[in-house]
């Protein structure tokens, strides 16, 4: 299914299945109708109970940014009825004081300074081991061997889960995040994860540990501690929030570097370019292109009035290509002047895990570049970035030689 629009006799199509890039459509809409009374979802596939009565899309950077900042008017409470069905009531759907208090309790564990200690002890060794497993093979699919693997192994270790539970944790995580395709499997995984995490929390209430679950169990503000249910829901939130986005964003970045070999060579040579490459990858190929809000009152934006109770899709992918902010925005250029992107959202819900995502991607790239050279996509492969809401390559077949 797709919808098309026809400027000057040239069709601009949005393919709901995400097999072709949505960027020509986003770019066209941003220029012609940046506040659009329309939909980015294939309504014919939605069950009636999830069909919004009224739907709007914001495409421009300033409008998307404003909506993130104005969380009183653009509320995220509707997450309780979607992803909340499998993860529970979490900070993602909270607002105001409730959000402030809960986020403060969990934020400490995700500060850049708190994460530093994990680089040499956890993140580095996990990435090194993954690349060591493939470095002498001469070829690999980097999605299967690396990008799909490292965020799960890292988060399981940071949470302090036993090594032997990795396969169970991986299976439950992927069932949980597959709710769009299999709601029953998602609900089963949710219940299993509840019991699994409860056991982990109880262990730490008896004897505290130096890991994220230990931090959450002992977190306290004004004498208030998180309840078991709040901790378990938050831990379940980390799976869709932290795993899927990171494996997709790192796959996107590798794809962009591999398809721009001159920039890849420069990053190989000068590792101080890695942070700029990570930010440009997130801007150019935003892994999560759109999130949803609900208006709590009538609101005027871009000369249009969006009524109270409407669903508003904040298109971060489009905002990150806004030509009023970036020159030649569709081009991947790690040397462009630095300008903040919005791939991690903004306002009170701005990604809690962004420092971890940046850290683990930087460490993974360094491990890869230290261990293999002559990294190149296999000729005539059909690897490409696909998807509409979530975007990433499904495979990255590469050849390389082990570094001496
Ligand atoms: C490149 C990787 C990532 C991207 C692009 C990303 C993107 C986002 C976005 C767009 C939001 C806002 C959602 C909304 O407001 O509707 C968000 C929130 C969140 N993210 Fe991330 N994320 C990434 C990695 C992570 C990681 C690694 C973790 C933790 C392990 C994480 C944890 C969270 C949490 C807990 C929230 C909710 C914050 C709140 O509601 O206050 N994310 N992320």
Boltz pocket constraint, residues with backbone or C-beta under 6 A from the ligand:
constraints:
  - pocket:
      binder: B
      contacts: [[A, 76], [A, 91], [A, 92], [A, 93], [A, 103], [A, 155], [A, 237], [A, 238], [A, 241], [A, 242], [A, 243], [A, 245], [A, 246], [A, 249], [A, 287], [A, 288], [A, 291], [A, 292], [A, 342], [A, 343], [A, 344], [A, 345], [A, 346], [A, 348], [A, 349], [A, 350], [A, 351], [A, 352], [A, 353], [A, 354], [A, 356], [A, 357]]
      max_distance: 6.0
